[in-house]
C-alpha cells in the first residue's frame, strides 16, 4: 500500500479544490446515499482506462465492473498505481469519490488532507473501524425496502411502500424527499415530479416486517398507457432526526406497469419478433430458442440464442426479447423463450401476425402466397 506521507504530498495540491466543493466530502456522509460502495485494489492501466479488482462490495444496486477512465480520476484520490487500494463511492453511473487506504488507515475526508498532515484524527481512521461502519451502513440500508405498487385506496393510482426487512425497529420519515419519473419502454422520460421533503419529519416506527405507505401523485396515472412504462421512485431522507433508530439515506424503486386492460401474468410486455422478408420469401420455418436472465426488476439481461434459424430470424428474435418485461420478483432467474416461425400459403385466410401459445412461447406467421387481382 502507498505510505501516508506519499499520499499527503499528492493530496496537498488537491486539498483546496476538494475543500471548495459544496458536496459532502466525508466517506461516512456519502455512504448512506451511495448507489454502489465497494473496496478495490488497482490492477493495471489499459490505454485510457484504469482497472481495479473489487475486494468487497458493501452496497450495489447492480453488478459493478470497476473500470475508471483516466480523465475521471482526480488528484485528490491519490495515484492509481501498483499497491493502491481504496473505497469507491458511486452515487450515479460513474465514480464520485475514492478514499485511499495507507498503512491500515483510510483517508475518510479527502478535503482534510491539510488536517491529516498536521496529525488531526478527523481525516484518518483505522481500516478495521471504517469497514465495520460501512458494514453497518449496508445493513441499515438493506433493512428498508422501497417498492411502488397499485394503491390500496384506489386501484387506478399508485403508492410508495416502505417495509422494514431488518431485525430491529426503524423510524421511517414519510416526509422525506420523493422524486417520481415515468419512462416509456425505450427509456424516454415522459413525466417527472419532485415532492420536496417536509421541514417537520413525519416519522413512523416500523417493527420488523411492518410496512407503511405514501400515496403517489395522481398525475402518474395520466402517463400510464397501453404500452409498457416504467415508474421510478427515488426516496431521500438526509437527516437522521431525533427518533430512535432513524433511517436516513437514499433508496430507489422501479415498476413496469400498464393500463388495467392489459394482460396479467408473469410477462408484462412480450413483443413478437418480425418475420424477416428474406426468411419469409425463402419459406424458412422453425424455432428460435432464446435464453434470458430476468432481473428482480423484471428487465431482461444476457439474452443469447440457444438454437436458431438463418436469414435474420436470430437477430430479430434477440431484438424482440430484449424489449420483454416481466413481473418483478425477489431474485434473478433464468428463462427460455421460444419463437416458432411458420409460413402460411393459403391466400383465402390471412393468419394473425402472431399467436401467444403460452407465457414464453409465440408463433409468428409469415404470408408466402402471391395475391393476384381477380376481374369479372
KEBABA-988989 format. One record per residue (C-alpha): residue number from 1; residue in three letters; chain; x, y, z. Coordinates in steps of 0.25 Angstrom, whole numbers, plus 5000, padded with zeros to 4 digits. Last residue first. Layout:
SITE   resi   resn   chain      x      y      z
SITE    NUM    ALA       A      X      Y      Z
...
This chain:
SITE   resi   resn   chain      x      y      z
SITE    376    UNK       A   4740   4959   4746
SITE    375    UNK       A   4754   4962   4749
SITE    374    UNK       A   4762   4956   4760
SITE    373    UNK       A   4774   4963   4766
SITE    372    UNK       A   4786   4954   4769
SITE    371    UNK       A   4792   4950   4783
SITE    370    UNK       A   4805   4942   4783
SITE    369    UNK       A   4805   4933   4795
SITE    368    UNK       A   4816   4934   4806
SITE    367    UNK       A   4810   4940   4818
SITE    366    UNK       A   4819   4939   4830
SITE    365    UNK       A   4813   4935   4844
SITE    364    UNK       A   4820   4936   4857
SITE    363    UNK       A   4817   4926   4868
SITE    362    UNK       A   4820   4931   4882
SITE    361    UNK       A   4825   4923   4894
SITE    360    UNK       A   4828   4928   4908
SITE    359    UNK       A   4815   4931   4914
SITE    358    UNK       A   4808   4921   4905
SITE    357    UNK       A   4804   4919   4891
SITE    356    UNK       A   4803   4934   4888
SITE    355    UNK       A   4799   4935   4873
SITE    354    UNK       A   4806   4944   4863
SITE    353    UNK       A   4803   4953   4851
SITE    352    UNK       A   4789   4947   4851
SITE    351    UNK       A   4786   4938   4839
SITE    350    UNK       A   4780   4942   4826
SITE    349    UNK       A   4770   4932   4820
SITE    348    UNK       A   4768   4931   4805
SITE    347    UNK       A   4782   4933   4801
SITE    346    UNK       A   4786   4920   4808
SITE    345    UNK       A   4802   4919   4807
SITE    344    UNK       A   4805   4921   4822
SITE    343    UNK       A   4819   4921   4827
SITE    342    UNK       A   4823   4917   4842
SITE    341    UNK       A   4833   4923   4851
SITE    340    UNK       A   4832   4918   4866
SITE    339    UNK       A   4839   4927   4876
SITE    338    UNK       A   4843   4920   4889
SITE    337    UNK       A   4847   4927   4902
SITE    336    UNK       A   4856   4920   4912
SITE    335    UNK       A   4856   4926   4926
SITE    334    UNK       A   4867   4929   4936
SITE    333    UNK       A   4864   4936   4950
SITE    332    UNK       A   4869   4948   4958
SITE    331    UNK       A   4862   4948   4971
SITE    330    UNK       A   4851   4955   4979
SITE    329    UNK       A   4841   4957   4967
SITE    328    UNK       A   4837   4968   4958
SITE    327    UNK       A   4826   4964   4947
SITE    326    UNK       A   4833   4962   4934
SITE    325    UNK       A   4838   4972   4923
SITE    324    UNK       A   4841   4968   4908
SITE    323    UNK       A   4849   4978   4900
SITE    322    UNK       A   4862   4970   4899
SITE    321    UNK       A   4853   4958   4894
SITE    320    UNK       A   4849   4966   4882
SITE    319    UNK       A   4864   4970   4877
SITE    318    UNK       A   4868   4956   4881
SITE    317    UNK       A   4857   4949   4872
SITE    316    UNK       A   4860   4959   4860
SITE    315    UNK       A   4875   4955   4861
SITE    314    UNK       A   4872   4940   4861
SITE    313    UNK       A   4862   4942   4849
SITE    312    UNK       A   4872   4949   4841
SITE    311    UNK       A   4873   4939   4829
SITE    310    UNK       A   4876   4927   4837
SITE    309    UNK       A   4869   4920   4849
SITE    308    UNK       A   4873   4918   4863
SITE    307    UNK       A   4876   4909   4875
SITE    306    UNK       A   4881   4914   4889
SITE    305    UNK       A   4881   4929   4885
SITE    304    UNK       A   4886   4939   4895
SITE    303    UNK       A   4880   4949   4905
SITE    302    UNK       A   4889   4954   4916
SITE    301    UNK       A   4879   4963   4922
SITE    300    UNK       A   4864   4965   4922
SITE    299    UNK       A   4856   4975   4932
SITE    298    UNK       A   4846   4970   4942
SITE    297    UNK       A   4853   4978   4954
SITE    296    UNK       A   4858   4965   4960
SITE    295    UNK       A   4866   4963   4947
SITE    294    UNK       A   4861   4952   4937
SITE    293    UNK       A   4873   4945   4930
SITE    292    UNK       A   4870   4941   4916
SITE    291    UNK       A   4871   4928   4908
SITE    290    UNK       A   4866   4929   4894
SITE    289    UNK       A   4860   4917   4885
SITE    288    UNK       A   4858   4921   4871
SITE    287    UNK       A   4848   4910   4865
SITE    286    UNK       A   4846   4906   4851
SITE    285    UNK       A   4842   4911   4837
SITE    284    UNK       A   4849   4918   4825
SITE    283    UNK       A   4840   4920   4814
SITE    282    UNK       A   4851   4926   4805
SITE    281    UNK       A   4841   4938   4803
SITE    280    UNK       A   4838   4939   4818
SITE    279    UNK       A   4853   4937   4822
SITE    278    UNK       A   4857   4949   4813
SITE    277    UNK       A   4846   4958   4817
SITE    276    UNK       A   4849   4956   4832
SITE    275    UNK       A   4838   4951   4841
SITE    274    UNK       A   4838   4961   4851
SITE    273    UNK       A   4840   4958   4866
SITE    272    UNK       A   4828   4957   4875
SITE    271    UNK       A   4826   4967   4887
SITE    270    UNK       A   4825   4962   4901
SITE    269    UNK       A   4821   4972   4911
SITE    268    UNK       A   4816   4969   4925
SITE    267    UNK       A   4820   4954   4925
SITE    266    UNK       A   4818   4947   4938
SITE    265    UNK       A   4803   4949   4938
SITE    264    UNK       A   4793   4960   4934
SITE    263    UNK       A   4788   4965   4921
SITE    262    UNK       A   4786   4979   4918
SITE    261    UNK       A   4772   4986   4921
SITE    260    UNK       A   4777   4991   4934
SITE    259    UNK       A   4787   5001   4927
SITE    258    UNK       A   4801   4997   4928
SITE    257    UNK       A   4812   4995   4938
SITE    256    UNK       A   4827   4993   4940
SITE    255    UNK       A   4831   4997   4954
SITE    254    UNK       A   4844   5002   4959
SITE    253    UNK       A   4849   5006   4973
SITE    252    UNK       A   4861   5015   4978
SITE    251    UNK       A   4867   5017   4992
SITE    250    UNK       A   4875   5028   4998
SITE    249    UNK       A   4880   5031   5013
SITE    248    UNK       A   4874   5032   5026
SITE    247    UNK       A   4867   5022   5035
SITE    246    UNK       A   4865   5026   5050
SITE    245    UNK       A   4868   5016   5061
SITE    244    UNK       A   4861   5024   5072
SITE    243    UNK       A   4855   5037   5067
SITE    242    UNK       A   4864   5050   5068
SITE    241    UNK       A   4866   5053   5053
SITE    240    UNK       A   4875   5045   5044
SITE    239    UNK       A   4874   5056   5033
SITE    238    UNK       A   4876   5053   5018
SITE    237    UNK       A   4864   5045   5015
SITE    236    UNK       A   4864   5042   5000
SITE    235    UNK       A   4854   5034   4993
SITE    234    UNK       A   4855   5032   4978
SITE    233    UNK       A   4843   5026   4970
SITE    232    UNK       A   4844   5020   4956
SITE    231    UNK       A   4831   5017   4948
SITE    230    UNK       A   4834   5009   4936
SITE    229    UNK       A   4824   5009   4924
SITE    228    UNK       A   4819   4998   4916
SITE    227    UNK       A   4810   5002   4904
SITE    226    UNK       A   4795   5003   4907
SITE    225    UNK       A   4798   5016   4914
SITE    224    UNK       A   4802   5020   4928
SITE    223    UNK       A   4805   5035   4927
SITE    222    UNK       A   4792   5040   4932
SITE    221    UNK       A   4793   5031   4944
SITE    220    UNK       A   4805   5038   4949
SITE    219    UNK       A   4798   5051   4951
SITE    218    UNK       A   4791   5046   4963
SITE    217    UNK       A   4804   5048   4971
SITE    216    UNK       A   4808   5035   4979
SITE    215    UNK       A   4801   5032   4992
SITE    214    UNK       A   4811   5029   5004
SITE    213    UNK       A   4811   5015   5010
SITE    212    UNK       A   4815   5008   5023
SITE    211    UNK       A   4820   4994   5025
SITE    210    UNK       A   4823   4984   5037
SITE    209    UNK       A   4833   4972   5036
SITE    208    UNK       A   4842   4976   5047
SITE    207    UNK       A   4835   4988   5055
SITE    206    UNK       A   4833   5001   5047
SITE    205    UNK       A   4834   5014   5055
SITE    204    UNK       A   4827   5025   5047
SITE    203    UNK       A   4832   5038   5045
SITE    202    UNK       A   4826   5050   5038
SITE    201    UNK       A   4838   5060   5039
SITE    200    UNK       A   4835   5075   5040
SITE    199    UNK       A   4842   5082   5029
SITE    198    UNK       A   4836   5074   5019
SITE    197    UNK       A   4843   5067   5008
SITE    196    UNK       A   4841   5072   4994
SITE    195    UNK       A   4831   5064   4985
SITE    194    UNK       A   4838   5064   4972
SITE    193    UNK       A   4831   5061   4959
SITE    192    UNK       A   4836   5056   4946
SITE    191    UNK       A   4828   5051   4933
SITE    190    UNK       A   4830   5045   4920
SITE    189    UNK       A   4845   5042   4920
SITE    188    UNK       A   4849   5033   4908
SITE    187    UNK       A   4855   5020   4912
SITE    186    UNK       A   4851   5012   4900
SITE    185    UNK       A   4840   5005   4908
SITE    184    UNK       A   4834   5018   4912
SITE    183    UNK       A   4839   5025   4925
SITE    182    UNK       A   4832   5031   4937
SITE    181    UNK       A   4839   5039   4948
SITE    180    UNK       A   4835   5041   4962
SITE    179    UNK       A   4844   5048   4973
SITE    178    UNK       A   4841   5047   4988
SITE    177    UNK       A   4848   5055   4998
SITE    176    UNK       A   4845   5051   5013
SITE    175    UNK       A   4832   5053   5020
SITE    174    UNK       A   4829   5038   5022
SITE    173    UNK       A   4842   5038   5031
SITE    172    UNK       A   4844   5024   5035
SITE    171    UNK       A   4848   5020   5049
SITE    170    UNK       A   4854   5006   5050
SITE    169    UNK       A   4851   4995   5059
SITE    168    UNK       A   4861   4983   5059
SITE    167    UNK       A   4863   4970   5051
SITE    166    UNK       A   4862   4977   5037
SITE    165    UNK       A   4853   4975   5026
SITE    164    UNK       A   4845   4988   5030
SITE    163    UNK       A   4836   4991   5018
SITE    162    UNK       A   4833   5005   5012
SITE    161    UNK       A   4822   5005   5001
SITE    160    UNK       A   4821   5016   4991
SITE    159    UNK       A   4806   5017   4985
SITE    158    UNK       A   4800   5017   4972
SITE    157    UNK       A   4786   5021   4966
SITE    156    UNK       A   4775   5014   4958
SITE    155    UNK       A   4774   5003   4969
SITE    154    UNK       A   4769   5014   4978
SITE    153    UNK       A   4771   5012   4993
SITE    152    UNK       A   4781   5001   4993
SITE    151    UNK       A   4789   5008   4983
SITE    150    UNK       A   4795   5000   4972
SITE    149    UNK       A   4810   4997   4974
SITE    148    UNK       A   4823   5004   4977
SITE    147    UNK       A   4834   4998   4986
SITE    146    UNK       A   4845   5002   4996
SITE    145    UNK       A   4851   4992   5005
SITE    144    UNK       A   4858   4997   5018
SITE    143    UNK       A   4867   4988   5025
SITE    142    UNK       A   4876   4987   5013
SITE    141    UNK       A   4881   5001   5016
SITE    140    UNK       A   4883   4998   5031
SITE    139    UNK       A   4892   4986   5028
SITE    138    UNK       A   4900   4994   5017
SITE    137    UNK       A   4902   5005   5027
SITE    136    UNK       A   4906   4995   5038
SITE    135    UNK       A   4916   4989   5028
SITE    134    UNK       A   4922   5003   5025
SITE    133    UNK       A   4924   5005   5040
SITE    132    UNK       A   4931   4992   5042
SITE    131    UNK       A   4940   4994   5030
SITE    130    UNK       A   4944   5008   5035
SITE    129    UNK       A   4947   5003   5049
SITE    128    UNK       A   4956   4992   5043
SITE    127    UNK       A   4963   5002   5034
SITE    126    UNK       A   4967   5011   5045
SITE    125    UNK       A   4962   5026   5042
SITE    124    UNK       A   4969   5038   5036
SITE    123    UNK       A   4963   5051   5034
SITE    122    UNK       A   4957   5054   5048
SITE    121    UNK       A   4970   5049   5055
SITE    120    UNK       A   4978   5062   5054
SITE    119    UNK       A   4992   5059   5050
SITE    118    UNK       A   4996   5072   5044
SITE    117    UNK       A   4997   5065   5030
SITE    116    UNK       A   4983   5060   5033
SITE    115    UNK       A   4978   5074   5035
SITE    114    UNK       A   4984   5078   5022
SITE    113    UNK       A   4978   5066   5015
SITE    112    UNK       A   4964   5069   5020
SITE    111    UNK       A   4957   5071   5007
SITE    110    UNK       A   4959   5056   5004
SITE    109    UNK       A   4951   5052   5017
SITE    108    UNK       A   4952   5037   5020
SITE    107    UNK       A   4967   5036   5018
SITE    106    UNK       A   4967   5021   5022
SITE    105    UNK       A   4977   5014   5031
SITE    104    UNK       A   4984   5001   5030
SITE    103    UNK       A   4997   5007   5025
SITE    102    UNK       A   4990   5015   5014
SITE    101    UNK       A   4976   5013   5009
SITE    100    UNK       A   4970   5023   4999
SITE     99    UNK       A   4956   5029   4999
SITE     98    UNK       A   4951   5030   4985
SITE     97    UNK       A   4939   5039   4981
SITE     96    UNK       A   4928   5041   4970
SITE     95    UNK       A   4930   5028   4962
SITE     94    UNK       A   4922   5028   4949
SITE     93    UNK       A   4907   5023   4947
SITE     92    UNK       A   4902   5031   4959
SITE     91    UNK       A   4904   5032   4974
SITE     90    UNK       A   4917   5023   4973
SITE     89    UNK       A   4927   5022   4985
SITE     88    UNK       A   4940   5015   4983
SITE     87    UNK       A   4948   5011   4996
SITE     86    UNK       A   4963   5009   4994
SITE     85    UNK       A   4975   5002   4990
SITE     84    UNK       A   4987   5006   4982
SITE     83    UNK       A   4999   4995   4982
SITE     82    UNK       A   5002   4997   4968
SITE     81    UNK       A   4997   5010   4962
SITE     80    UNK       A   4986   5020   4963
SITE     79    UNK       A   4992   5032   4970
SITE     78    UNK       A   4984   5039   4981
SITE     77    UNK       A   4969   5042   4981
SITE     76    UNK       A   4970   5057   4982
SITE     75    UNK       A   4977   5057   4968
SITE     74    UNK       A   4964   5053   4962
SITE     73    UNK       A   4962   5041   4952
SITE     72    UNK       A   4951   5043   4942
SITE     71    UNK       A   4960   5046   4931
SITE     70    UNK       A   4967   5033   4933
SITE     69    UNK       A   4954   5026   4931
SITE     68    UNK       A   4950   5017   4943
SITE     67    UNK       A   4947   5002   4941
SITE     66    UNK       A   4941   4995   4953
SITE     65    UNK       A   4931   4985   4947
SITE     64    UNK       A   4919   4987   4956
SITE     63    UNK       A   4907   4978   4956
SITE     62    UNK       A   4894   4986   4960
SITE     61    UNK       A   4889   4992   4972
SITE     60    UNK       A   4902   4990   4980
SITE     59    UNK       A   4905   4994   4994
SITE     58    UNK       A   4916   4988   5003
SITE     57    UNK       A   4924   4980   4992
SITE     56    UNK       A   4938   4975   4995
SITE     55    UNK       A   4951   4972   4988
SITE     54    UNK       A   4947   4978   4974
SITE     53    UNK       A   4960   4978   4965
SITE     52    UNK       A   4962   4991   4959
SITE     51    UNK       A   4965   4995   4944
SITE     50    UNK       A   4969   5009   4940
SITE     49    UNK       A   4965   5012   4926
SITE     48    UNK       A   4971   5022   4916
SITE     47    UNK       A   4980   5011   4910
SITE     46    UNK       A   4980   4999   4919
SITE     45    UNK       A   4984   5003   4933
SITE     44    UNK       A   4986   4992   4943
SITE     43    UNK       A   4982   4985   4955
SITE     42    UNK       A   4978   4995   4966
SITE     41    UNK       A   4971   4990   4978
SITE     40    UNK       A   4956   4991   4982
SITE     39    UNK       A   4946   4993   4993
SITE     38    UNK       A   4932   4996   4989
SITE     37    UNK       A   4920   5005   4990
SITE     36    UNK       A   4909   5006   4980
SITE     35    UNK       A   4897   5015   4979
SITE     34    UNK       A   4902   5023   4990
SITE     33    UNK       A   4894   5031   4999
SITE     32    UNK       A   4897   5025   5012
SITE     31    UNK       A   4912   5025   5009
SITE     30    UNK       A   4914   5040   5005
SITE     29    UNK       A   4914   5045   5020
SITE     28    UNK       A   4922   5034   5025
SITE     27    UNK       A   4933   5035   5014
SITE     26    UNK       A   4934   5050   5017
SITE     25    UNK       A   4934   5060   5005
SITE     24    UNK       A   4920   5065   5006
SITE     23    UNK       A   4916   5074   4994
SITE     22    UNK       A   4919   5089   4994
SITE     21    UNK       A   4933   5086   4987
SITE     20    UNK       A   4943   5097   4991
SITE     19    UNK       A   4950   5087   5001
SITE     18    UNK       A   4953   5078   4989
SITE     17    UNK       A   4959   5089   4981
SITE     16    UNK       A   4968   5094   4993
SITE     15    UNK       A   4973   5080   4996
SITE     14    UNK       A   4977   5076   4982
SITE     13    UNK       A   4991   5081   4984
SITE     12    UNK       A   4993   5074   4997
SITE     11    UNK       A   4987   5061   4993
SITE     10    UNK       A   5000   5056   4985
SITE      9    UNK       A   5009   5060   4997
SITE      8    UNK       A   4999   5055   5007
SITE      7    UNK       A   4999   5042   4999
SITE      6    UNK       A   5014   5040   5000
SITE      5    UNK       A   5014   5042   5015
SITE      4    UNK       A   5002   5033   5017
SITE      3    UNK       A   5010   5021   5010
SITE      2    UNK       A   5005   5014   4998
SITE      1    UNK       A   5000   5000   5000
